[in-house]
Amino acid sequence: MDNQDEEAAEKAKVVSKPLCCRAHGQFAEWLASSGGSLAVTAYTSGKLALVSSFSGRVRYRTRHFPRPMGLAFDGERFALVTQDRIIQFRRAATQETSRSDGLFVPEREYLTGRLDTHELAFGRRGLYFANTRYNCIARVSTTTKFICCWRPPFIAEMIRQDRCHLNGIGLEDGRPAMATAFCATDHRGDWREQDRFTGGVLIDVKRNQVAAEGLCMPHSPKLHEGQWWLCNSGHGTLEVFDPETARCREVCSLPGFTRGLCFVGNYALVGLSKVRREHLLDAPPVRERHAELLAGVGLVDLRTGRHVGTLEFVQGGREVFDVLFLPGIRRPNVGGVENVQ
């Protein structure tokens, strides 16, 4: 069996296994006191996990989707990226009071085709997403696969070639403001061939220029309390951007490939993934920093920069893509899809 066959076999095992989670440190207690719950995508295993905590015990339910990735929430609507479409759900007027206080039912599907869509966000003009295949930030449409809103200054033309692996988007006042990419190049497949460990960039969309360089496979730019944060994924870190120095500063090192980020008050929730050695997304820097890598969600106290808790995926999910907090919803559920756990 060659490496590709072994990888396919391992992936099949992960997909077929039910998700099994356990909480460490302050995670269960913090989530129980947060007044909300979590949605987490494990894209290589095709799972959306809906996570709650009661009486110090984490509870979760899972749903199957083909390659679930980016998540978005605006209070009433919940959206999810899948392999060839973006599904928008609306919170049901009548809730299942005994089993759910936040039931989301399918409202609309946007057929995007295979754009390798990554991150997603609700904005002033609808749903914005990272259109990785076309190297741009796009918006959903009911009449076409997407509407291009912006592309990086180093991308010369709209073409169906992943040239820089643009993957992350951050909004400010409902408009795209920051993006992340693996490199700042304009040739087909360059992101696979360039030095992925130092070539990553944070891009200022409003100024149409690279804001910070030297990153390692970055993802998830998010604005929180006036500062831009992101995952420097290949190093397994949560970082904050300093516009005065045009550099990103490490706040916390976590035991996993960091990808997926949201904030709740003084805390950050960071997605963690295991890495596959000698794979395109292998990350030697994080492997060298931690003897064992975890998959799941890390809880970081921003006041101290400490990793204070973890939701670990023990089985059924090795790679997390996105993490979303659902405020005011303690028992979330997604209807209209198969319940697999």
C-alpha positions as CSV (number, residue, x, y, z in Angstrom):
1,M,0.0,0.0,0.0
2,D,1.5,3.4,-1.0
3,N,1.2,6.7,0.9
4,Q,-1.9,7.8,-0.9
5,D,-3.7,4.5,-0.3
6,E,-2.7,4.6,3.4
7,E,-4.0,8.2,3.6
8,A,-7.3,7.3,2.0
9,A,-7.7,4.3,4.3
10,E,-7.0,6.4,7.4
11,K,-9.5,9.0,6.2
12,A,-12.2,6.4,5.7
13,K,-11.7,5.1,9.2
14,V,-12.1,8.6,10.7
15,V,-15.2,9.3,8.6
16,S,-16.9,6.1,9.7
17,K,-16.2,6.4,13.4
18,P,-18.6,8.4,15.5
19,L,-17.2,11.6,17.1
20,C,-16.0,11.1,20.7
21,C,-15.1,14.2,22.8
22,R,-13.8,14.9,26.2
23,A,-13.1,18.1,28.0
24,H,-9.9,19.1,29.8
25,G,-9.0,22.0,32.2
26,Q,-11.6,24.8,32.5
27,F,-13.4,24.0,29.2
28,A,-16.6,22.3,30.5
29,E,-17.0,24.8,33.3
30,W,-16.4,27.8,31.1
31,L,-18.8,26.6,28.4
32,A,-21.5,25.9,31.0
33,S,-21.2,29.4,32.4
34,S,-20.9,31.2,29.0
35,G,-24.6,31.2,28.2
36,G,-24.1,29.7,24.8
37,S,-22.8,26.7,22.8
38,L,-20.4,25.9,20.0
39,A,-20.6,24.7,16.4
40,V,-17.4,23.1,15.1
41,T,-16.6,21.7,11.7
42,A,-14.3,18.7,11.2
43,Y,-14.1,18.8,7.4
44,T,-12.0,15.8,6.6
45,S,-14.4,13.5,8.5
46,G,-17.5,15.3,7.2
47,K,-18.9,16.3,10.6
48,L,-20.6,19.3,12.1
49,A,-20.4,19.1,16.0
50,L,-22.9,21.0,18.1
51,V,-21.4,21.3,21.6
52,S,-23.0,22.2,25.0
53,S,-22.1,21.9,28.6
54,F,-24.3,21.2,31.7
55,S,-23.3,20.5,35.3
56,G,-19.6,20.2,34.3
57,R,-20.2,17.7,31.6
58,V,-19.8,18.3,27.8
59,R,-22.6,17.1,25.6
60,Y,-22.6,17.1,21.8
61,R,-24.5,16.0,18.7
62,T,-23.2,15.6,15.2
63,R,-24.5,16.0,11.7
64,H,-23.0,14.7,8.5
65,F,-22.2,17.1,5.6
66,P,-19.8,16.7,2.6
67,R,-16.6,18.6,3.5
68,P,-18.1,21.1,6.0
69,M,-15.8,24.1,6.4
70,G,-16.7,27.8,7.1
71,L,-19.4,28.8,9.6
72,A,-21.4,32.0,10.1
73,F,-24.1,33.3,12.5
74,D,-26.0,36.5,12.8
75,G,-28.4,35.8,15.6
76,E,-31.2,34.3,13.6
77,R,-29.4,32.8,10.6
78,F,-26.7,30.1,10.6
79,A,-24.7,29.3,7.5
80,L,-22.4,26.4,6.6
81,V,-19.9,25.9,3.7
82,T,-20.0,22.4,2.2
83,Q,-18.3,20.8,-0.8
84,D,-20.3,22.5,-3.6
85,R,-22.8,24.8,-1.9
86,I,-23.4,27.1,1.0
87,I,-26.4,26.2,3.1
88,Q,-28.3,28.9,5.0
89,F,-30.5,27.9,8.0
90,R,-32.9,30.0,9.9
91,R,-33.8,29.6,13.6
92,A,-37.2,28.0,13.9
93,A,-40.0,30.1,15.4
94,T,-41.2,27.1,17.5
95,Q,-38.4,25.4,19.3
96,E,-38.1,21.8,20.6
97,T,-38.2,23.0,24.2
98,S,-37.3,19.6,25.7
99,R,-34.4,18.9,23.4
100,S,-33.3,22.2,21.8
101,D,-33.6,25.9,22.5
102,G,-32.1,26.7,19.1
103,L,-33.4,24.6,16.2
104,F,-32.1,25.7,12.8
105,V,-33.9,24.6,9.7
106,P,-32.7,24.8,6.1
107,E,-33.8,28.1,4.5
108,R,-31.8,28.4,1.3
109,E,-28.9,26.8,-0.6
110,Y,-26.5,28.7,-2.8
111,L,-25.0,26.4,-5.4
112,T,-21.4,27.5,-5.8
113,G,-19.8,24.5,-7.4
114,R,-16.4,23.3,-6.3
115,L,-14.8,26.6,-5.4
116,D,-12.8,25.2,-2.5
117,T,-14.7,27.7,-0.4
118,H,-13.1,28.2,3.0
119,E,-14.2,30.9,5.6
120,L,-17.6,32.5,5.6
121,A,-19.2,35.6,7.2
122,F,-22.5,37.5,7.3
123,G,-22.0,41.1,6.1
124,R,-24.0,44.1,5.0
125,R,-24.6,42.6,1.5
126,G,-25.2,39.1,2.5
127,L,-22.8,36.1,2.9
128,Y,-19.2,36.8,2.0
129,F,-16.7,33.9,1.6
130,A,-13.1,33.1,0.8
131,N,-13.3,31.8,-2.8
132,T,-10.0,29.9,-2.7
133,R,-10.2,28.5,-6.2
134,Y,-10.5,32.0,-7.8
135,N,-8.2,33.8,-5.3
136,C,-10.8,36.3,-4.2
137,I,-13.4,37.3,-1.6
138,A,-16.8,36.7,-3.0
139,R,-20.5,37.0,-2.1
140,V,-23.3,34.5,-2.7
141,S,-25.8,35.0,-5.5
142,T,-29.1,33.3,-6.5
143,T,-28.3,33.8,-10.2
144,T,-24.6,32.9,-10.5
145,K,-22.1,30.8,-8.6
146,F,-20.5,33.9,-7.0
147,I,-20.0,37.6,-7.2
148,C,-16.4,38.7,-6.9
149,C,-16.0,41.6,-4.4
150,W,-12.2,41.9,-4.1
151,R,-9.0,40.1,-5.1
152,P,-5.5,40.7,-3.8
153,P,-3.3,43.3,-5.5
154,F,-0.8,40.6,-6.6
155,I,-3.5,38.6,-8.4
156,A,-3.6,39.9,-12.0
157,E,-6.7,38.2,-13.3
158,M,-9.8,36.2,-12.4
159,I,-9.0,32.7,-13.3
160,R,-9.9,29.3,-11.9
161,Q,-6.5,28.5,-10.5
162,D,-5.6,28.5,-6.8
163,R,-2.5,30.7,-6.9
164,C,-2.1,32.0,-3.4
165,H,-4.5,29.8,-1.3
166,L,-6.6,32.7,0.0
167,N,-8.5,31.1,2.8
168,G,-9.5,33.5,5.6
169,I,-11.7,36.6,5.7
170,G,-12.4,39.2,8.4
171,L,-15.2,41.8,8.4
172,E,-15.3,45.2,9.9
173,D,-18.6,47.1,10.0
174,G,-20.1,44.4,7.8
175,R,-17.5,44.8,5.0
176,P,-14.5,42.7,4.1
177,A,-11.4,44.2,5.8
178,M,-8.7,41.5,6.2
179,A,-7.8,38.3,4.5
180,T,-5.1,35.6,4.9
181,A,-3.3,33.6,2.2
182,F,-0.4,31.1,2.1
183,C,1.7,33.3,-0.2
184,A,1.6,36.5,-2.3
185,T,2.2,35.0,-5.7
186,D,0.4,34.9,-9.0
187,H,1.3,31.6,-10.7
188,R,-0.7,28.4,-10.7
189,G,0.1,26.2,-7.8
190,D,2.7,28.6,-6.3
191,W,1.3,28.1,-2.8
192,R,2.2,24.5,-3.1
193,E,5.8,25.2,-4.2
194,Q,6.7,28.3,-2.3
195,D,8.1,28.2,1.3
196,R,4.8,27.7,3.1
197,F,6.6,28.1,6.4
198,T,7.5,31.7,5.9
199,G,5.5,32.9,2.9
200,G,2.1,33.4,4.5
201,V,0.5,36.9,4.5
202,L,-2.2,39.0,6.2
203,I,-3.8,41.3,3.6
204,D,-5.4,44.6,4.4
205,V,-8.5,44.6,2.0
206,K,-9.5,48.2,2.6
207,R,-6.0,49.5,1.8
208,N,-5.4,46.8,-0.9
209,Q,-2.0,45.9,0.4
210,V,-0.1,43.2,2.3
211,A,-0.2,44.1,6.0
212,A,2.1,41.5,7.5
213,E,4.5,38.8,6.0
214,G,6.5,35.9,7.2
215,L,3.5,33.8,8.5
216,C,3.2,30.0,8.3
217,M,0.0,28.9,6.6
218,P,-2.2,31.6,8.3
219,H,-6.0,31.4,8.8
220,S,-9.0,33.1,10.5
221,P,-8.4,36.9,10.7
222,K,-10.9,38.3,13.3
223,L,-11.4,41.7,14.7
224,H,-11.9,41.7,18.5
225,E,-11.9,44.8,20.7
226,G,-10.2,47.0,18.1
227,Q,-7.4,44.5,17.3
228,W,-6.9,42.0,14.5
229,W,-6.2,38.5,15.6
230,L,-5.4,35.4,13.5
231,C,-4.1,31.8,13.6
232,N,-0.5,31.4,12.6
233,S,-1.5,27.8,11.8
234,G,1.7,26.1,11.0
235,H,3.3,27.3,14.3
236,G,0.2,26.4,16.3
237,T,-0.2,29.9,17.6
238,L,-2.8,32.5,18.3
239,E,-1.4,35.9,17.3
240,V,-2.4,39.6,17.3
241,F,-1.4,42.1,14.5
242,D,0.5,45.3,15.4
243,P,-0.1,47.9,12.7
244,E,2.7,50.0,14.0
245,T,5.4,47.4,13.3
246,A,3.5,45.5,10.5
247,R,4.1,42.3,12.5
248,C,2.1,39.7,14.2
249,R,2.9,38.9,17.9
250,E,2.4,35.5,19.4
251,V,-0.1,35.5,22.3
252,C,-0.5,31.7,22.9
253,S,1.1,28.5,21.7
254,L,-1.3,25.6,21.4
255,P,-0.8,21.8,20.7
256,G,-2.2,21.7,17.2
257,F,-2.5,23.3,13.8
258,T,-4.5,26.3,14.7
259,R,-7.4,27.1,12.4
260,G,-10.9,28.5,13.2
261,L,-11.2,31.3,15.7
262,C,-13.9,33.2,17.6
263,F,-14.1,35.3,20.7
264,V,-16.3,35.4,23.8
265,G,-15.4,38.3,26.1
266,N,-12.0,37.7,27.5
267,Y,-11.6,34.3,25.9
268,A,-10.7,33.0,22.5
269,L,-11.8,29.6,21.1
270,V,-9.2,28.2,18.7
271,G,-9.7,25.2,16.4
272,L,-6.9,22.5,16.7
273,S,-5.9,19.9,14.2
274,K,-3.5,17.1,14.0
275,V,-1.1,17.2,11.1
276,R,-0.2,14.5,8.5
277,R,3.5,14.1,8.2
278,E,5.0,14.6,4.7
279,H,1.6,15.9,3.6
280,L,1.0,19.3,1.8
281,L,-0.3,20.7,5.1
282,D,2.3,19.1,7.3
283,A,3.6,21.7,9.8
284,P,7.1,20.8,11.2
285,P,7.2,24.1,13.3
286,V,4.2,23.0,15.5
287,R,5.4,19.4,15.6
288,E,8.7,20.6,16.9
289,R,7.1,22.6,19.7
290,H,4.7,20.0,21.0
291,A,5.4,16.3,21.6
292,E,1.7,15.4,21.0
293,L,-0.8,17.3,18.9
294,L,-4.6,17.4,19.6
295,A,-7.7,17.8,17.5
296,G,-10.6,19.8,18.9
297,V,-10.9,23.3,20.4
298,G,-8.6,25.2,22.7
299,L,-9.8,27.8,25.2
300,V,-7.4,30.8,25.7
301,D,-7.6,33.4,28.4
302,L,-6.7,36.6,26.7
303,R,-5.9,38.3,29.9
304,T,-3.0,36.0,30.6
305,G,-2.3,34.4,27.2
306,R,-2.7,31.0,28.7
307,H,-4.3,27.9,27.2
308,V,-6.7,27.0,30.0
309,G,-8.9,24.3,28.6
310,T,-9.5,22.0,25.7
311,L,-12.3,20.1,24.0
312,E,-10.5,17.1,22.6
313,F,-11.7,15.0,19.7
314,V,-10.7,11.6,20.9
315,Q,-12.0,9.8,17.7
316,G,-14.0,10.6,14.6
317,G,-12.3,13.9,13.8
318,R,-8.6,14.8,13.2
319,E,-8.8,18.2,11.5
320,V,-11.0,21.1,12.6
321,F,-11.7,23.9,10.2
322,D,-14.0,26.4,12.0
323,V,-15.3,27.2,15.4
324,L,-18.4,29.3,16.1
325,F,-20.0,30.5,19.4
326,L,-23.8,30.6,19.5
327,P,-24.7,33.1,22.2
328,G,-27.9,32.5,24.1
329,I,-28.4,29.0,22.7
330,R,-27.7,26.2,25.2
331,R,-29.0,23.2,23.2
332,P,-28.4,23.9,19.4
333,N,-29.8,21.6,16.8
334,V,-29.8,21.5,13.0
335,G,-32.9,20.0,11.4
336,G,-33.5,18.6,7.9
337,V,-30.3,16.5,7.9
338,E,-29.3,13.1,9.1
339,N,-28.6,12.7,12.8
340,V,-25.6,10.4,13.1
341,Q,-25.0,10.5,16.8
